[in-house]
Amino acid sequence: MAGPSTHINYDSDDGETYRIRMDASNAAAAGNAAATSTVHLPSGYRPRYVLATHPTTNRQRKIVIGSPSNALFVGGTSTISIEEFSGTHSTTVSHPVLSRVGERRYNLG
């Protein structure tokens, strides 16, 4: 995270809504809802995300997606415009979505 952070709602595959902290500009770009839940994501959960690639440097960024029906995650949208942290924070660059990775849950015994 390079900018100010915020908390978002994360709708887990287990049917619960959890609170996750993430970069505010990435949260806005991904269309994640502001947190209303007070329950933090349990240990062992790895949230779903998209992997976006910078168009010229090929540098990859992982952006958490709060809702499983988000167009970025289900494939309705293939680019995300996120802030360029190497320059000024007011510059956004359209990054193609390279891959989509689903939620993982480990050590839930």
Buried (B, 14 or more C-beta within 10 A) or exposed (E): EEEEBBBBBBBBEEEEBBBBBBBBBBBBBBBBBEBEBEEBBEEEBEBBBBBBBBEEEEEEBEBBBBBBEBEBBEEEBEEBEBBBBEEEEEEEBEBEBEEBBEBEEEEEE
